[in-house]
Amino acid sequence: MSTNRTHIAIASENSYIIYFGDPDSLQISPEVSAAIASACAQVKQHFGTKLIDLVASYASLLVIYDTHQCDHLWAKTALRLILDTPQQVSQNGGQLVEIPVFYSTKYGPELNLLAQNAGLSVEQIIDIHSATEYRVYAIGFAPGFAYLGEVDERLAAPRLATPRLKVPAGAVAIADRQTAVYPASSPGGWNLIGLCPTPMFNAQTQPHMPVTVGDRVRFVPIDEQQYLTMGGLLHEL
């Protein structure tokens, strides 16, 4: 990782944030995402028990460490060493995760709207959404909420003018050129296109999520019966 493309800044008394690129004009790209994923793996290995948590975003990485085991100087020196050490970074890195989706105009009420706006059929919208391989760029908003990109520009749609008070867990949605699966019931303003039976977050399992930053995701269409067989629940909106 090149030193002129990474910047380390103090975030708190026990954390640093690494910016991948110019902090004033951060770029989102598969290359940056792959570099962040590689850095995550290196930090975990180098810090060991000194590491409390890692929070990856589109173009930054927050490193939270245990000040009982190391200090600011050790942490920054370790991070600089990691970032200065050349790594083989593959844009196709990370695991490929297939996530089933029951696409439905009944349970995904914006599916028809997306089709109308694009001048396409619902079947074509489903084909386009499920044919794209997405990258996990960030995890946030709620535990297990993975921001996936980029959606085909024909499917891109702004957030709803009035967010829903309750979006069901498992709802598959689109906002701008991002797509995601709601891990839990919550308010939300994304365009809903279907339901996913796969739990996106479970605090009782290890790992807690089926995906992590840097992974690739492909959605696999399933029918209603397959969705129910896989443990999915039907939620009326």
MOSULKA-V586753 format. One record per backbone hydrogen bond with DSSP energy under -0.5 kcal/mol. NH is the residue of the N-H (numbers start at 0). CO is the residue of the C=O. E is the energy in kcal/mol with one decimal. If there is no record, write none. Layout:
nh:NH co:CO e:E
nh:NH co:CO e:E
//
This chain:
nh:4 co:1 e:-1.4
nh:5 co:2 e:-1.0
nh:6 co:18 e:-2.3
nh:8 co:16 e:-2.4
nh:10 co:14 e:-2.4
nh:11 co:14 e:-1.6
nh:14 co:11 e:-1.1
nh:15 co:62 e:-2.1
nh:16 co:8 e:-3.0
nh:17 co:60 e:-2.9
nh:18 co:6 e:-3.4
nh:18 co:16 e:-0.6
nh:19 co:58 e:-2.5
nh:20 co:4 e:-1.9
nh:20 co:18 e:-1.1
nh:24 co:21 e:-1.7
nh:28 co:26 e:-0.5
nh:32 co:28 e:-2.4
nh:33 co:29 e:-2.4
nh:34 co:30 e:-2.0
nh:35 co:31 e:-2.3
nh:36 co:32 e:-2.4
nh:37 co:33 e:-2.2
nh:38 co:34 e:-2.3
nh:39 co:35 e:-2.6
nh:40 co:36 e:-1.8
nh:41 co:37 e:-2.0
nh:42 co:38 e:-2.9
nh:43 co:39 e:-2.4
nh:44 co:40 e:-1.8
nh:45 co:41 e:-2.7
nh:46 co:42 e:-3.1
nh:47 co:43 e:-1.6
nh:49 co:46 e:-2.2
nh:50 co:47 e:-1.5
nh:51 co:63 e:-3.0
nh:52 co:63 e:-1.8
nh:54 co:61 e:-2.3
nh:55 co:53 e:-0.5
nh:56 co:59 e:-2.8
nh:60 co:17 e:-2.0
nh:61 co:54 e:-2.8
nh:62 co:15 e:-3.3
nh:62 co:60 e:-0.5
nh:63 co:52 e:-2.8
nh:63 co:61 e:-0.6
nh:64 co:13 e:-2.4
nh:64 co:62 e:-0.5
nh:65 co:49 e:-3.2
nh:66 co:64 e:-0.7
nh:68 co:65 e:-1.6
nh:69 co:65 e:-1.4
nh:74 co:70 e:-2.4
nh:75 co:71 e:-2.8
nh:76 co:72 e:-2.5
nh:77 co:73 e:-2.5
nh:78 co:74 e:-2.4
nh:79 co:75 e:-2.7
nh:80 co:76 e:-2.2
nh:81 co:77 e:-2.3
nh:82 co:78 e:-2.7
nh:83 co:79 e:-2.0
nh:84 co:80 e:-1.1
nh:84 co:81 e:-0.5
nh:85 co:83 e:-0.6
nh:88 co:86 e:-1.1
nh:89 co:87 e:-0.6
nh:92 co:89 e:-1.7
nh:96 co:94 e:-0.7
nh:96 co:215 e:-3.3
nh:98 co:96 e:-0.5
nh:98 co:217 e:-2.3
nh:100 co:219 e:-2.6
nh:101 co:194 e:-3.4
nh:102 co:100 e:-1.0
nh:103 co:192 e:-1.3
nh:107 co:103 e:-1.4
nh:109 co:191 e:-2.0
nh:110 co:107 e:-2.3
nh:110 co:191 e:-0.5
nh:113 co:109 e:-2.6
nh:114 co:110 e:-1.9
nh:115 co:111 e:-2.5
nh:116 co:112 e:-2.6
nh:117 co:113 e:-1.8
nh:118 co:114 e:-1.0
nh:118 co:115 e:-0.5
nh:119 co:114 e:-2.5
nh:124 co:120 e:-2.0
nh:125 co:121 e:-2.4
nh:126 co:122 e:-2.3
nh:127 co:123 e:-2.5
nh:128 co:124 e:-2.6
nh:129 co:125 e:-2.4
nh:130 co:126 e:-1.2
nh:131 co:127 e:-1.0
nh:133 co:131 e:-0.6
nh:133 co:216 e:-3.1
nh:134 co:148 e:-2.8
nh:135 co:214 e:-2.7
nh:136 co:134 e:-1.0
nh:136 co:146 e:-2.4
nh:137 co:146 e:-1.0
nh:138 co:55 e:-1.1
nh:139 co:144 e:-2.3
nh:141 co:139 e:-3.2
nh:144 co:141 e:-2.4
nh:145 co:143 e:-1.1
nh:146 co:137 e:-3.0
nh:146 co:144 e:-0.5
nh:147 co:145 e:-0.6
nh:147 co:178 e:-2.3
nh:148 co:134 e:-1.7
nh:149 co:176 e:-0.5
nh:150 co:176 e:-2.5
nh:154 co:151 e:-2.4
nh:155 co:151 e:-0.7
nh:156 co:175 e:-1.0
nh:159 co:188 e:-3.5
nh:162 co:160 e:-0.5
nh:163 co:187 e:-2.7
nh:166 co:185 e:-3.3
nh:169 co:181 e:-3.6
nh:170 co:167 e:-1.7
nh:171 co:193 e:-2.7
nh:172 co:179 e:-2.8
nh:173 co:190 e:-2.1
nh:174 co:177 e:-2.3
nh:175 co:156 e:-4.4
nh:177 co:174 e:-2.3
nh:178 co:147 e:-2.2
nh:179 co:172 e:-2.0
nh:181 co:170 e:-2.7
nh:185 co:166 e:-1.9
nh:187 co:163 e:-1.9
nh:190 co:173 e:-2.8
nh:191 co:189 e:-0.5
nh:192 co:171 e:-3.0
nh:193 co:171 e:-1.0
nh:194 co:101 e:-1.8
nh:195 co:169 e:-2.5
nh:201 co:207 e:-1.9
nh:204 co:201 e:-1.6
nh:213 co:135 e:-2.4
nh:214 co:211 e:-2.3
nh:215 co:94 e:-2.8
nh:216 co:133 e:-3.1
nh:217 co:96 e:-2.3
nh:219 co:98 e:-2.4
nh:220 co:218 e:-0.5
nh:221 co:100 e:-2.6
nh:226 co:222 e:-2.3
nh:227 co:223 e:-2.3
nh:228 co:224 e:-2.5
nh:229 co:225 e:-1.9
nh:230 co:227 e:-1.6
nh:231 co:226 e:-2.6
nh:234 co:232 e:-0.6
nh:235 co:233 e:-0.5
//
